[in-house]
Amino acid sequence: MPKPRRKMKHLEVSREPENRDQDKPSEDFVGKFLVGAFTALVTALISQAVSNQINWLVVALAAMAALVVLAVYQNRKG
């Protein structure tokens, strides 16, 4: 005789969209813009310094200034 099958329990997955939105932090568009702008600036200055058009000190100062501005922005934001 065949064995009787067990009854399968059906699991339901509930979705709560309002809770999911709270878990997801908002994107920081200003921070992303600042990082992109400073990356482009420092990259351009490195290119100029490699071709001996500007001094490497200018590149170092610009990179340090970019890091300071980003650090100040992050401290004010959060």
N, C-alpha and C positions, 0 to 999 in steps of 0.2 A: 504494500500500500504506500502511496506517496505521502511524504510528510506535508502537513498543512503549512501553508505559508504564513509567516508572521505579518501582521499588519504594519505597513510602513507609516511612519509619522511624517507628515508633510510640514516642513519648516517654512515659515514665512519670514521674509526679510523686509523689515520696515525701513523706510527712508524718510529722514527728517531734514529737508533742505535748509531750514532755518538754522539748525545746529551746525551743519556743515559749513555754512558761510561764516559763522563765528570762529571756527577752528582755523580757517584760512586767513593768514595775515594779509593786509592790503599791500599791493606792490608799491615800491618806493621809486616813482618815476623821476623825481628830482635827483635822488642819489644815483640812479642809473645814468641820467644825463650828465651829472658832474663827473662821474668816473669815465664816461665816454669822451667828454670834452678834454679832460686832463690827460687821458691816454693819447688822444690825437695830438695835443700840444707837446707832450714830452717826446712822443715819437718823431714829430717834426723837428724838434730841437736836437734830438740825437742824430737825425739825418744831416742837419746843418753842421753839427760838431764833427761828424765823421769826415765831412769834406773840408774841414778846417775853416769854415766861414764864421763860426762863433767859438767861444771858449767853453770847455767842458764844465767850468764853474757855473755858467749860466744854466746848463742842463741840470746840474745838481741843485741849484737854488730853485729852479722851477719845479723840480720833482718834490723837494721838501715843502715848498709852498702849497703844492697840490695836496700833499698828505696832511698838512696842517688844516687846510680848508675842509677836507673831507672829515677829519677828526672832529673839528668844531661843529660841522653839520650833524654828525651822528650824535654828539653829546647834547645838542639842542633838541634834536628830534626825540630822543628816547630817554 
